[in-house]
């Protein structure tokens, strides 16, 4: 057989060998949920999804602007372009005074994006490099909610707060919420959150390593707080066995953070990149 005829068969064989030697660390469910395969916890992380924000616009295949909602954090969410910008390969989410209340009578407007219905994952590692602006009443957050309704209405499916920052503080909050912590008031068995000091004037990398038996929160690559799965407590303690999607938003006001000071606005949250590994 001539070499020219053998070449396609050879390349096909090489392709099969490469695929078999480099299997994907996940299987896809519902078209967009990346479920990490089992028995991968002693292997190296592989990048499975990311956004470097170098295109100068929001990638609509990955993100949706968060609409306003009745939750404590969502009163001022908007798709208004004034709350979104790109600069030097970074997504900028803003909290601003609403200067034109003729069509929208809310005093403030805030920008945020989420991957709901477009990307979710179960188990793995996520890191977000961002710089957080400070203001009275400012509440930038990076967090996750369940993509599906496995256990029932909120908070039964759980919430993972990778990072929350309020006002002018020099620390972040990293927290879990669930029926177990909110309704059963089990916030100390085990402790459901922690804090970490940080330099708010520079970019930091906020992260989470998510395993079947624990959530390990990180700051700049270092573990800061771990929430373990317990076997001898109410089953609602661990709703973290299903795909979650990501939210990144520059929130204003709320019962926890307090009222905003319009003189401090605008306030910005700069997002450099988002990377998910399994």
Buried (B, 14 or more C-beta within 10 A) or exposed (E): EEEEEEEEEEEEEEEEEEEEEEEEBBEEBEEBBBBBEEEBEEEEBBEBBBBEBEEEEBEEEBBBBBEBEEEEBBBBBBBBEBBBBBEEEBBBBBBBBBEEEEEEEEBBBBBBBBBBEBBBBBBBBBBBBBBBBBBBBBBBBBBBBBBBEEBEEBBBBBBBBBBBBBBEBEBBBBBBBBBBBBEBEBBEBBBBBBBBEBEBEEBBBBBBBBBEEBBBBBBBEEEBBBBBBBEEBBEBBBBBEBBBBBBBBBBBBBEEBEEBEBEBBBBBBBBBBBBBBB
